[in-house]
């Protein structure tokens, strides 16, 4: 007997029809990845396609097949291009087919990873233990999967702030600190560190950007002088950030020296390893990260050099109690039960700012099992060798100039042609990069080093082949020569 209530659901009316569409979508997705080399690296979205995204809010159903067709026609062909073998822009991984399926499976079971007693917690805790092993911190350390390096660094500095100040900053606020806190990193530090300091309420000026040496590493003497000067001025130094792979050149600070300095000065030692921390998996390059194991906290990105689909970042904190104290807030509606679904000793929501959290751990767990960490280490070594090969090709071309030492997998160079003034060469290379992108064959990015605009190839790409590097050099030479003649 009907009770007169409307009974609707978002489940499909015809499961077999959706199953057919799902099979088509998977086939299209795998074809997209399998054939990525045959497409342009990047192409702009045509104006007629862009116009379709100004349609009003859909009030009536279009159906799954129509919605999918719109994705297939309007979205899939005009992507950023970072799945392509000749994409070397910014510092982005490529993703993998099985990793993408991991995201699909995570969305299917769809747990909220903020808390509760369910198997997803075991998956994330195991992934965190694996990350601790990668960076060399004890298993008793704490950790959290986050969206990426920016959030990982924010979490780490929040913990550092909470254990450094004599005041309960969570309760009283930064205005109650008896002395303003200061933070230290090299001038090559990623901009997310400044954002983190700003969001924590200390202001950009409290982040001291220390000068670098000729290898783009933090200058230890300048760091010591800055800390001493701040103490003499009545300020309270809080934390030092060592960078394991700078965004501009891939340089790695002397982490062992920083660890020893922080121990002497009683400062929190944080390592921003979003770019290079996972190089610890590569035996040939592990020595570059000596000292990371002494850090109080480490940020790393799994969606960069471990090629997980976005988003997959991680922060590891040596002091579990300090980590929890910096974020834990448990109102009655989030109280932990002794038994049942609401039980469990630690909820991930108590170690960061998010209560609602997706099951990003699953794609990491599946991917690590699929390939094994030794293969990831070999791929890291492969990319470093490719970077050295690109540097050789640049050195061998008289019209090109290598602009910085190649430490890991970032190569900075420029087209010099027959020479010119700094402003002329900067303008030439800036236009050259745009022409490369528009040509669709290769996609490096750029940076500026000592006033020189550089092409920057971040080779964090498991699909890149050695011959692709020759294509990059050929395209730079061809395009640069054409611009020089214009």
C-alpha positions as CSV (number, residue, x, y, z in Angstrom):
1,X,0.0,0.0,0.0
2,X,1.5,3.3,-1.0
3,X,2.0,6.0,1.6
4,X,1.8,8.7,-1.0
5,X,5.4,9.8,-0.6
6,X,7.5,10.4,-3.7
7,X,10.2,7.8,-4.1
8,X,13.0,8.7,-6.4
9,X,16.7,7.7,-6.6
10,X,19.7,8.7,-8.6
11,X,20.5,5.1,-9.5
12,X,20.0,4.3,-13.2
13,X,16.6,3.1,-14.3
14,X,18.4,0.6,-16.6
15,X,21.6,-0.8,-15.1
16,X,22.4,-2.7,-18.2
17,X,22.3,0.5,-20.3
18,X,24.7,2.3,-17.9
19,X,26.9,-0.8,-17.9
20,X,27.2,-0.5,-21.6
21,X,28.0,3.2,-21.4
22,X,30.6,2.5,-18.6
23,X,32.3,-0.1,-20.9
24,X,32.5,2.5,-23.6
25,X,33.9,5.1,-21.3
26,X,36.6,2.7,-20.1
27,X,37.5,1.8,-23.6
28,X,37.6,5.4,-24.6
29,X,39.8,6.3,-21.6
30,X,42.3,3.5,-22.2
31,X,42.4,4.4,-25.9
32,X,43.1,8.0,-24.9
33,X,46.1,6.9,-22.9
34,X,47.3,4.3,-25.3
35,X,47.3,6.8,-28.2
36,X,48.5,9.8,-26.3
37,X,51.7,10.0,-28.4
38,X,49.7,10.4,-31.6
39,X,48.0,13.6,-30.4
40,X,49.4,17.1,-30.1
41,X,50.9,17.8,-26.7
42,X,48.6,20.8,-26.3
43,X,46.0,22.5,-28.4
44,X,43.8,25.5,-27.5
45,X,40.1,25.0,-26.9
46,X,38.2,26.3,-30.1
47,X,36.0,29.3,-29.5
48,X,32.8,27.3,-30.6
49,X,33.6,24.6,-28.0
50,X,34.4,27.2,-25.3
51,X,31.1,28.9,-25.9
52,X,29.3,25.7,-25.0
53,X,30.4,26.1,-21.4
54,X,28.3,29.2,-21.0
55,X,25.0,27.3,-21.2
56,X,22.6,27.9,-18.3
57,X,22.1,25.5,-15.4
58,X,20.4,22.3,-16.7
59,X,17.0,22.0,-15.0
60,X,15.8,19.0,-16.9
61,X,17.6,15.7,-17.5
62,X,19.8,15.2,-20.5
63,X,20.7,11.6,-19.6
64,X,24.0,9.9,-19.0
65,X,24.7,9.1,-22.7
66,X,24.3,12.8,-23.7
67,X,26.3,14.0,-20.8
68,X,29.1,11.5,-21.6
69,X,29.0,12.5,-25.3
70,X,29.5,16.1,-24.3
71,X,32.6,15.1,-22.3
72,X,33.9,13.0,-25.1
73,X,33.5,15.8,-27.7
74,X,34.2,19.0,-25.7
75,X,36.4,18.0,-22.8
76,X,38.6,15.0,-23.7
77,X,40.4,16.5,-26.7
78,X,41.5,19.8,-25.2
79,X,43.4,18.8,-22.1
80,X,46.5,20.3,-20.5
81,X,48.6,17.6,-22.1
82,X,50.5,16.3,-19.2
83,X,49.7,12.7,-20.1
84,X,51.8,13.2,-23.3
85,X,55.4,11.8,-23.5
86,X,56.7,15.2,-24.6
87,X,55.1,17.3,-21.8
88,X,57.8,18.7,-19.5
89,X,56.0,21.7,-18.1
90,X,55.9,22.9,-14.5
91,X,56.5,19.7,-12.5
92,X,53.6,17.3,-13.2
93,X,53.3,13.5,-13.3
94,X,51.5,11.7,-16.1
95,X,49.1,9.4,-14.2
96,X,48.6,5.8,-15.1
97,X,45.8,3.7,-16.4
98,X,45.5,1.6,-13.3
99,X,45.7,4.7,-11.1
100,X,42.8,6.1,-13.0
101,X,40.8,2.9,-12.3
102,X,41.8,3.3,-8.6
103,X,40.1,6.7,-8.6
104,X,37.0,5.1,-10.1
105,X,37.0,2.3,-7.5
106,X,37.5,4.8,-4.7
107,X,34.5,6.9,-6.0
108,X,32.5,3.7,-6.2
109,X,32.8,2.6,-2.6
110,X,32.9,6.4,-1.7
111,X,33.9,6.4,2.0
112,X,34.4,9.7,3.9
113,X,38.0,9.3,5.1
114,X,37.6,11.9,7.8
115,X,36.9,9.2,10.5
116,X,34.9,6.2,11.5
117,X,35.8,2.6,11.8
118,X,36.1,1.1,8.3
119,X,38.7,-0.6,6.1
120,X,39.6,2.6,4.3
121,X,41.5,3.7,7.4
122,X,43.7,0.6,7.2
123,X,44.4,1.3,3.6
124,X,45.4,4.9,4.3
125,X,47.5,4.0,7.3
126,X,49.4,1.4,5.3
127,X,50.1,4.0,2.6
128,X,51.3,6.4,5.2
129,X,53.6,3.7,6.6
130,X,55.0,3.2,3.2
131,X,55.6,6.9,2.8
132,X,57.3,7.1,6.1
133,X,59.6,4.3,4.9
134,X,60.3,6.2,1.7
135,X,61.5,9.3,3.5
136,X,63.2,7.5,6.3
137,X,61.1,8.6,9.3
138,X,60.0,6.1,12.0
139,X,56.8,4.1,11.7
140,X,55.7,5.7,15.0
141,X,55.6,9.0,13.1
142,X,52.3,10.6,12.1
143,X,51.1,11.3,8.6
144,X,48.2,12.5,6.4
145,X,47.3,12.2,2.8
146,X,46.4,15.6,1.4
147,X,45.7,17.3,-1.9
148,X,49.4,18.0,-2.7
149,X,52.6,19.7,-1.6
150,X,50.9,23.1,-0.8
151,X,48.6,21.5,1.8
152,X,51.3,19.2,3.1
153,X,53.6,22.2,3.8
154,X,50.8,24.1,5.4
155,X,50.1,21.2,7.8
156,X,53.8,20.8,8.6
157,X,54.3,24.5,9.4
158,X,51.1,24.6,11.5
159,X,52.5,21.8,13.7
160,X,55.9,23.6,13.9
161,X,54.2,26.8,15.0
162,X,52.2,24.9,17.7
163,X,55.2,23.4,19.4
164,X,57.4,26.5,19.1
165,X,55.3,29.2,20.7
166,X,55.0,29.6,24.4
167,X,51.4,30.6,23.8
168,X,48.5,28.4,22.9
169,X,48.1,29.9,19.5
170,X,44.9,27.8,18.7
171,X,43.2,29.3,21.7
172,X,44.7,32.8,21.9
173,X,45.8,33.5,18.3
174,X,49.1,34.8,16.9
175,X,48.5,38.2,18.5
176,X,49.1,36.7,21.9
177,X,52.6,35.4,21.0
178,X,55.2,37.1,23.2
179,X,57.6,37.4,20.3
180,X,56.8,37.2,16.5
181,X,57.8,33.9,14.9
182,X,60.2,33.7,11.9
183,X,60.6,31.0,9.3
184,X,63.6,30.3,7.0
185,X,64.0,28.9,3.5
186,X,66.2,29.6,0.5
187,X,65.3,32.2,-2.1
188,X,64.4,29.2,-4.3
189,X,61.7,28.0,-2.0
190,X,58.3,27.2,-3.6
191,X,55.7,30.0,-3.3
192,X,53.3,27.7,-1.4
193,X,55.6,28.1,1.6
194,X,54.9,31.8,1.7
195,X,51.2,31.2,1.3
196,X,51.4,28.8,4.2
197,X,53.1,31.4,6.4
198,X,50.5,34.0,5.4
199,X,47.6,31.7,6.1
200,X,49.0,30.9,9.5
201,X,48.8,34.6,10.3
202,X,52.4,35.5,10.4
203,X,52.7,37.6,7.3
204,X,55.0,37.1,4.3
205,X,57.8,39.1,5.9
206,X,58.2,36.5,8.6
207,X,59.5,34.1,6.0
208,X,63.2,34.9,5.6
209,X,64.3,34.0,2.1
210,X,68.0,33.2,2.4
211,X,70.5,33.7,-0.3
212,X,71.8,30.7,-2.3
213,X,75.2,29.4,-3.4
214,X,76.3,28.8,-7.0
215,X,74.5,25.4,-6.9
216,X,71.2,27.0,-6.0
217,X,71.3,25.6,-2.5
218,X,70.6,27.6,0.7
219,X,73.7,29.4,2.0
220,X,74.4,28.0,5.4
221,X,76.4,31.0,6.6
222,X,73.7,33.4,5.5
223,X,71.1,31.2,7.3
224,X,73.0,31.3,10.6
225,X,73.5,35.0,10.4
226,X,69.7,35.6,9.8
227,X,68.7,33.4,12.7
228,X,71.2,35.2,15.0
229,X,70.1,38.6,13.8
230,X,66.4,37.8,14.4
231,X,67.1,36.5,17.9
232,X,69.1,39.6,18.7
233,X,66.1,41.7,17.5
234,X,63.8,40.0,19.9
235,X,62.1,37.7,17.4
236,X,61.6,33.9,17.8
237,X,62.9,31.7,15.0
238,X,60.6,28.8,14.5
239,X,61.4,26.6,11.6
240,X,63.8,26.0,8.8
241,X,62.7,24.6,5.5
242,X,65.1,22.5,3.5
243,X,64.1,22.0,-0.2
244,X,64.6,18.6,-1.7
245,X,64.3,19.6,-5.3
246,X,63.8,23.3,-6.0
247,X,61.1,24.2,-8.4
248,X,63.4,26.2,-10.7
249,X,66.4,23.9,-11.1
250,X,65.8,20.8,-9.1
251,X,68.6,21.6,-6.7
252,X,68.7,19.9,-3.3
253,X,69.7,21.8,-0.2
254,X,72.4,20.3,2.1
255,X,69.8,18.5,4.2
256,X,72.3,17.0,6.6
257,X,73.8,20.4,7.4
258,X,70.4,21.8,7.9
259,X,69.4,19.0,10.2
260,X,72.5,19.6,12.3
261,X,72.0,23.3,12.4
262,X,68.3,23.0,13.5
263,X,69.4,20.5,16.2
264,X,71.9,23.0,17.6
265,X,69.6,26.0,17.3
266,X,66.5,24.1,18.6
267,X,64.5,24.8,15.5
268,X,61.9,22.7,13.7
269,X,63.4,21.1,10.6
270,X,61.0,20.7,7.7
271,X,61.8,19.3,4.3
272,X,59.8,20.3,1.3
273,X,60.2,17.2,-0.8
274,X,57.3,17.7,-3.1
275,X,59.6,17.4,-6.0
276,X,62.6,15.3,-5.0
277,X,61.9,13.3,-1.8
278,X,60.9,10.2,-3.7
279,X,64.3,10.1,-5.3
280,X,65.2,8.2,-2.1
281,X,63.8,5.2,-4.0
282,X,66.6,5.5,-6.6
283,X,69.8,3.9,-5.2
284,X,72.0,6.0,-7.5
285,X,70.6,9.3,-6.2
286,X,69.6,8.5,-2.6
287,X,72.7,10.2,-1.3
288,X,71.4,13.6,-2.3
289,X,68.7,13.3,0.3
290,X,71.0,12.4,3.3
291,X,69.6,14.3,6.3
292,X,66.0,14.0,5.3
293,X,65.6,11.1,7.8
294,X,66.4,13.6,10.6
295,X,63.6,16.0,9.7
296,X,60.7,16.8,12.0
297,X,58.4,16.8,9.1
298,X,58.5,16.0,5.3
299,X,56.1,17.0,2.5
300,X,56.0,14.9,-0.6
301,X,53.9,14.6,-3.7
302,X,52.9,11.2,-5.0
303,X,51.2,12.7,-8.1
304,X,54.5,14.1,-9.4
305,X,57.5,11.6,-9.7
306,X,55.4,8.6,-8.6
307,X,52.9,9.4,-11.4
308,X,49.7,9.0,-9.3
309,X,46.6,10.8,-10.7
310,X,45.9,14.1,-9.1
311,X,45.4,14.6,-6.1
312,X,47.9,12.7,-4.0
313,X,50.1,14.5,-1.6
314,X,51.4,13.5,1.8
315,X,52.9,15.0,5.0
316,X,54.8,13.0,7.5
317,X,55.4,14.4,11.0
318,X,57.8,12.8,13.5
319,X,55.9,13.8,16.6
320,X,52.5,12.2,16.4
321,X,51.2,13.9,19.6
322,X,52.2,17.3,18.3
323,X,50.6,16.7,15.0
324,X,47.3,15.8,16.5
325,X,47.4,18.6,19.0
326,X,47.8,21.1,16.2
327,X,44.4,20.1,14.6
328,X,42.3,17.9,16.8
329,X,38.8,19.3,17.6
330,X,36.2,16.7,18.7
331,X,32.7,18.1,19.2
332,X,30.0,15.8,20.5
333,X,28.8,14.9,17.0
334,X,32.3,13.6,16.2
335,X,32.9,11.8,19.5
336,X,34.6,8.4,19.2
337,X,32.6,5.5,20.4
338,X,34.1,2.4,22.0
339,X,32.5,0.1,19.5
340,X,30.7,0.2,16.2
341,X,31.1,2.5,13.1
342,X,31.9,5.6,15.1
343,X,34.8,3.9,17.0
344,X,38.5,4.0,16.1
345,X,41.4,5.5,18.0
346,X,42.6,8.1,15.5
347,X,40.5,9.9,12.9
348,X,42.3,11.6,10.0
349,X,40.2,14.7,10.5
350,X,42.1,15.3,13.7
351,X,45.4,15.7,11.8
352,X,44.5,18.3,9.2
353,X,41.8,20.9,8.2
354,X,39.5,18.6,6.3
355,X,36.6,16.6,7.8
356,X,35.3,15.4,4.4
357,X,38.1,13.5,2.7
358,X,38.1,11.4,-0.4
359,X,39.6,7.9,-0.6
360,X,42.8,9.1,-2.4
361,X,44.7,6.4,-0.6
362,X,43.2,3.6,-2.7
363,X,44.9,4.6,-6.0
364,X,48.2,4.8,-4.2
365,X,47.8,1.5,-2.5
366,X,46.8,-0.2,-5.8
367,X,49.5,1.4,-7.8
368,X,52.3,0.5,-5.3
369,X,51.1,-3.0,-5.4
370,X,50.8,-3.0,-9.2
371,X,54.4,-2.0,-9.9
372,X,56.4,-2.3,-6.7
373,X,58.6,0.5,-5.4
374,X,61.8,-0.8,-7.1
375,X,60.3,0.0,-10.5
376,X,59.4,3.5,-9.4
377,X,63.1,3.9,-8.4
378,X,64.2,2.7,-11.8
379,X,61.9,5.2,-13.5
380,X,63.3,8.0,-11.4
381,X,66.8,7.0,-12.5
382,X,65.6,6.9,-16.0
383,X,64.3,10.4,-15.9
384,X,67.6,11.7,-14.3
385,X,69.6,10.0,-17.1
386,X,67.3,11.6,-19.6
387,X,67.9,15.0,-18.1
388,X,71.6,14.5,-18.3
389,X,71.2,13.4,-22.0
390,X,69.2,16.6,-22.7
391,X,71.9,18.6,-21.0
392,X,74.5,16.9,-23.4
393,X,72.4,17.8,-26.4
394,X,72.1,21.4,-25.3
395,X,75.9,21.7,-24.7
396,X,76.5,20.2,-28.2
397,X,74.4,22.8,-29.9
398,X,76.3,26.2,-30.2
399,X,73.1,28.1,-30.5
400,X,71.8,26.8,-27.1
401,X,73.1,27.6,-23.6
402,X,72.7,25.5,-20.4
403,X,71.7,27.9,-17.6
404,X,72.0,25.9,-14.4
405,X,73.6,22.6,-13.1
406,X,71.4,19.6,-13.7
407,X,71.1,17.9,-10.3
408,X,68.0,15.7,-10.7
409,X,65.6,16.0,-13.6
410,X,65.1,19.7,-14.4
411,X,67.1,21.2,-17.3
412,X,67.1,25.0,-17.8
413,X,68.5,26.3,-21.1
414,X,67.9,29.0,-23.6
415,X,68.3,29.7,-27.3
416,X,71.1,32.2,-27.9
417,X,71.4,32.0,-31.6
418,X,74.0,34.6,-32.6
419,X,73.7,36.4,-29.3
420,X,72.1,39.6,-28.2
421,X,71.4,41.7,-25.2
422,X,69.7,40.2,-22.1
423,X,66.3,41.9,-22.9
424,X,66.5,40.7,-26.5
425,X,67.3,37.1,-25.5
426,X,64.6,37.1,-22.9
427,X,62.0,38.4,-25.4
428,X,63.2,35.8,-28.0
429,X,62.9,32.9,-25.6
430,X,59.6,34.0,-24.3
431,X,58.1,34.0,-27.8
432,X,59.9,30.8,-28.6
433,X,58.2,29.0,-25.7
434,X,54.7,30.2,-26.8
435,X,55.5,29.0,-30.4
436,X,56.5,25.6,-29.0
437,X,53.3,25.2,-27.1
438,X,51.2,26.3,-30.1
439,X,53.0,23.9,-32.4
440,X,51.9,21.0,-30.3
441,X,55.1,18.9,-30.6
442,X,56.7,19.7,-27.2
443,X,55.7,21.5,-24.0
444,X,58.4,22.6,-21.7
445,X,57.8,25.5,-19.3
446,X,60.0,28.4,-18.2
447,X,61.7,30.2,-15.4
448,X,64.0,33.2,-14.8
449,X,67.5,32.6,-13.4
450,X,69.7,35.6,-12.5
451,X,67.6,37.8,-14.8
452,X,67.7,35.3,-17.8
453,X,64.5,33.9,-19.2
454,X,65.0,30.2,-19.6
455,X,63.2,27.3,-21.2
456,X,62.7,24.7,-18.4
457,X,62.2,21.0,-19.1
458,X,61.0,19.1,-16.0
459,X,61.4,15.5,-17.0
460,X,59.0,13.8,-14.6
461,X,57.4,11.6,-17.3
462,X,57.4,7.8,-17.4
463,X,56.3,7.9,-21.1
464,X,59.3,10.0,-22.3
465,X,61.7,8.2,-24.6
466,X,65.3,9.3,-25.4
467,X,64.3,10.3,-29.0
468,X,61.8,12.7,-27.5
469,X,64.6,14.8,-26.2
470,X,66.1,15.1,-29.6
471,X,62.7,16.3,-30.9
472,X,62.7,19.0,-28.2
473,X,66.1,20.3,-29.2
474,X,65.3,20.2,-32.9
475,X,62.1,22.1,-32.3
476,X,63.8,24.7,-30.2
477,X,66.5,25.2,-32.8
478,X,64.1,25.3,-35.7
479,X,61.7,27.8,-34.0
480,X,64.5,29.9,-32.6
481,X,66.2,30.2,-35.9
482,X,62.9,31.2,-37.5
483,X,62.3,33.9,-34.9
484,X,65.9,35.2,-35.3
485,X,65.4,35.7,-39.0
486,X,62.1,37.4,-38.6
